[in-house]
Amino acid sequence: MDLPTAWNLDDKSTYLSVDSSGLRVNYEGLGESEKETGVVRANNPIPPYCKLFYFEGDIIDEGKNKIIGIGFCEKEVDLNRMPGWEDGSWVITEMMADHFVLR
């Protein structure tokens, strides 16, 4: 099974664009409601046999409302909802100034 190496150009919500390399994602909504959520999956899932998986990314612009969620989800999860809001998804959120919580 292949490891995730980029964002999936086709498996994303309508408010996102992914460049042809699959390494840059841009949010194109106005961010005025929770219905304008941007979620994208990786090009391959994390294999279940991986006991540890590492990834990193740069947030270049946090946006006007500064609402960013980074998470994981199963294939069937709706991409028009923030990670962690649906069963089968988990999100890392900033709950305190210097702590991140996986829920």
C-alpha positions as CSV (number, residue, x, y, z in Angstrom):
1,M,0.0,0.0,0.0
2,D,1.3,3.5,-0.9
3,L,1.8,6.1,1.7
4,P,0.2,9.6,1.5
5,T,2.5,12.0,-0.4
6,A,0.3,14.8,-1.5
7,W,-3.3,16.2,-1.4
8,N,-5.9,14.5,-3.6
9,L,-6.8,16.8,-6.5
10,D,-10.3,15.4,-6.8
11,D,-11.3,14.3,-3.2
12,K,-12.0,17.7,-1.7
13,S,-14.8,20.1,-0.8
14,T,-16.0,22.7,-3.3
15,Y,-14.3,25.6,-1.4
16,L,-10.8,24.3,-2.0
17,S,-8.4,24.3,-4.9
18,V,-5.4,22.0,-5.1
19,D,-2.5,22.9,-7.4
20,S,-1.3,20.3,-9.9
21,S,1.6,19.2,-7.7
22,G,-0.9,18.3,-4.9
23,L,1.2,20.1,-2.4
24,R,-0.6,23.5,-2.1
25,V,-4.2,24.0,-1.1
26,N,-6.1,27.3,-1.3
27,Y,-9.4,28.1,0.4
28,E,-11.7,29.9,-1.9
29,G,-14.8,30.5,0.2
30,L,-15.7,33.5,2.2
31,G,-15.7,31.7,5.5
32,E,-18.9,33.4,6.6
33,S,-20.7,30.2,7.8
34,E,-19.9,26.6,8.8
35,K,-21.4,25.5,5.4
36,E,-18.3,27.0,3.7
37,T,-15.9,24.4,5.1
38,G,-12.8,23.3,3.2
39,V,-11.6,19.7,3.6
40,V,-9.3,17.7,1.4
41,R,-8.0,14.1,1.7
42,A,-4.5,12.9,1.0
43,N,-3.8,11.0,-2.2
44,N,-3.5,7.7,-0.3
45,P,-4.7,6.7,3.2
46,I,-2.4,6.1,6.1
47,P,-2.0,2.3,6.1
48,P,-3.4,0.5,9.1
49,Y,-0.1,-1.2,9.8
50,C,1.6,2.2,10.3
51,K,2.1,2.6,14.1
52,L,3.5,6.0,13.6
53,F,2.9,8.5,10.8
54,Y,4.3,11.9,10.4
55,F,3.3,14.8,8.2
56,E,3.8,18.6,8.3
57,G,2.4,21.6,6.5
58,D,2.8,25.4,6.5
59,I,-0.2,27.6,7.1
60,I,0.7,30.7,5.0
61,D,-2.5,32.7,5.7
62,E,-4.8,31.9,8.6
63,G,-7.7,33.8,7.1
64,K,-10.0,36.5,8.4
65,N,-11.8,34.2,10.9
66,K,-8.7,32.2,11.8
67,I,-10.6,28.9,11.9
68,I,-8.4,26.0,10.9
69,G,-8.8,22.3,11.7
70,I,-6.3,19.6,10.9
71,G,-7.6,16.1,11.1
72,F,-8.2,12.6,9.8
73,C,-11.2,10.9,8.4
74,E,-12.6,7.7,6.9
75,K,-13.3,7.6,3.2
76,E,-17.1,8.0,3.7
77,V,-17.0,11.2,5.8
78,D,-18.6,14.3,4.3
79,L,-16.0,16.8,3.1
80,N,-18.3,19.7,3.6
81,R,-18.0,19.5,7.4
82,M,-15.0,20.2,9.7
83,P,-13.0,17.2,10.8
84,G,-14.2,16.0,14.2
85,W,-17.9,17.0,13.6
86,E,-18.8,13.7,12.0
87,D,-18.5,10.1,13.2
88,G,-15.4,8.6,11.5
89,S,-13.4,11.8,11.7
90,W,-11.0,13.3,14.2
91,V,-9.5,16.8,14.5
92,I,-6.6,18.5,16.2
93,T,-7.8,21.8,17.5
94,E,-6.2,24.6,19.4
95,M,-8.1,24.5,22.7
96,M,-5.5,26.6,24.6
97,A,-2.8,29.0,23.5
98,D,-0.1,26.3,23.7
99,H,-1.9,23.0,23.7
100,F,-3.4,21.0,20.9
101,V,-6.1,18.3,21.5
102,L,-7.1,15.4,19.4
103,R,-10.8,14.8,19.6
